Every structure is written in structure tokens, then in C-alpha cells.
Amino acid sequence: MILDLHNHSVRSDDARARVRNYCEWIRKRDLPLDGFVLTEHRLFDAESDYRPLEDEFGVAILKGSEVETDYGHVLLFGVNPDLLAAFDFSRVDLPLELVLREAERCGAVAVPCHPGRPNVGLFAHFERRGPVPGVRIVEVWNGGSRGQEDELARRRAAECGYLGIGGSDAHIVSHIGRCATRFADEIRTEEDLVAALRSGRFEAVSWK
């Protein structure tokens, strides 16, 4: 099963894509995606119900979040009430150690994204401050990366023994499906996604 794990809709402050349009684009372009995750910036969208779109287009639509830490941006999968109460998603200076610890405690998974990017990527901070315990997975293919950012992410992830996911980081409709993650198991819910990520039975893929 192939899921694009990193996308933004109009619920994010810098994105212009509507979820229906993502679904239409996937079907129109016959993209090899079984579903995608909406990882809105600094919030978790608990309100929107995408089940009608899932039924109409035959794609899984899951929800996560992208938060900002002192070591760069981090994707959160399996967001639940306990995690929402653990820290303020809207902060731009969350301690990465706190995010990793609370995600683990609350049954979620935290994944640093575009880690090869300057300033907002994990490995830029490693150079100055050293690694943070608890990182297990990083995003090694990102649809918005430039230059050698993904190459750096893959190389450093291999050096650190991290597993890698892929996500398009789409902010406009035509960018979905650039990168994704292939799972060995079927995923229909956020709980399924957390279990699959914790199992390690996945690989990052890219069509950039």
C-alpha cells in the first residue's frame, strides 16, 4: 500500500489545495497512491470529515500534523487527545526531546521532515548541537526539497541508522504524489499507520 505521508490543505496557512481537488488529481493522473495524510502546519484538524471523499474516490485520507521544534519541523502521526494536551501545537519553538517523548507516551509517532534542509531540517541542527535521542524515522524523500537536500537526508539517515519515509510536502494540488511511502501492510486508519511505522515494514519512494 502506498501513502503520501506529507501534504497540506487550505487548513494550513501557506497552502492553496482543497482535499477534494487532491482526490480528483490523483484519479485524473492515475497516480499510484492508495491514500495520503494531511499534516497541517502547527495544528491538528479534528473537525473535517473526509469519509465521503474516501468513499467517492476510493482513497484513504488520514490526518496528522507538522509542528515546529528547536531542531526543525516534525511530522506527527497518530495524533490523539492525549498528545494534543501534552504540548501546544501552535508553538514554533517546541523542544524536540519533548515532542519525541510525548509522542511515544501517547501512542503516536514523531518523524522529523525534510531533515536535509537548512534551518528547518534536523541535520542542520545536529551539526551545531549534536543528535537527539529518540529519533527513529526521518523523511528521506520530500517533494519540496531542492538541490542536494534529499541526498544529504538519505546519507545522514543511513549513518544514524534511521528508517526513512517519503512525502510530497504538497501545498498545491499538482504536487501531490511526488514522493510517498510503500507499506507492506494495509492501512485504513491513523492507528494502522502508527502500527505500520512502528513495525518498520515500509520504504520511501519518489517519482520526482
PyMOL commands that set and color helices and strands:
alter all, ss='L'
color gray80, all
select helices_A, chain A and resi 19-28+51-57+81-86+96-105+122-129+149-160+173-175+190-199
alter helices_A, ss='H'
color red, helices_A
select strands_A, chain A and resi 2-7+35-41+60-69+72-77+109-112+137-142+163-167+179-183+202-206
alter strands_A, ss='S'
color yellow, strands_A
deselect
rebuild
show_as cartoon
